[in-house]
């Protein structure tokens, strides 16, 4: 499909219109809250809400533009996100002087290679990181000759590459799927990102409004049963209502949306556990109000690969 | 000053590559003649520290660099032409060490005049990024000649991971530059206590 084709794709226009309306409504609520609420105790939360909204506008704009540009746009965008996510992650975990060359390979060879393989639509992208990078990393580290905390260092680098690059790259990989009778193009990626990110937002909103019973206080003090149930179920409902963006029937869209939201929750929990272990609150400061890129991508990292494989298994050609 | 556009570009690039997060623990210091002193772990240190300064201070700030390393070729062009560094010898040469050191300090003080601020790495050489090595006494002798300048400590973190000693391929970690509250020279200080106080000022800026 051409750029013009995407611009005039009715379903795509409807979905983007819905996001725009949502952004305007949420921004208006934020501005009203700022003028109405005088209580200094909650002004911090409201400032944070408004900062988050500003970032949402920028993120939606960039994501929308790259969708319109086409697969290359999305691949470049996710390639950069992977790079910066990996940077946030590896800056926080301890590595040693001897890991320098391995780290150079991780950033400048494996990360671009993964997205290059996607761009030429070679299915080898499934195995390059889990097989070749997985074996290359400890081999290079052993050659560097430092055995202190060897297993720990190798695992940390492998995890970074798997989470920040491999898993995340499944999101733009959706654009390479071939589905009979359906041009996946931008719509499948848009569907995944909308359901996944709305689930995050709604879990936050339900948690703030109704949250009482904590799920895992030692890992994430903000995650409550009320937020989890309200957020995942309502996001799954919205996903179901957007079945027309996808090749799914309505009941299938419901099951898949719920799968996305549950995996997104698991991703958020795992990435929080890593943060607690490292003793930080956020992965970075790149996205105002949200923290780092990884703080925004944690749920997508878990949802994208599983969503991809479900769609490929049940709907893909070959 | 001619604004040094190339230095500005290189500094912005270096700051971006190093993802430098700059914190002024005690707010911006007064814009006056200053000696910035920091721990030293990488060739990137002076570029990133320089790039972290507010523009008005940056234009008047010269890094001090070792003559033996930065004297020739591209390095010299970078250090001297681009960043207006002050090259000083690390070793005494033919004269005895004390005499040579005294001459170096005189030379630095003279170059500073009433105008230029400095970036100094008092450890004298690049460390491994773990402990901050004991400071050399050059900072003390310089302060004897320039007792009125403000002394701003800085702690540089992760730059050694980006470009460690002996490597030339950088790995793009996020780095941190933390500036502390200005210190001042007190003529009542002994050499040892002054140097210790400055060392402590840098170490206290480490993330807890």
Interface residues (C-beta under 8 A of the other chain):
Chain A: X87 X88 X90 X91 X95 X97 X100 X101 X103 X104 X107 X284 X285
Chain B: X19 X21 X128 X158 X161 X164 X167 X169 X171 X172 X173 X174
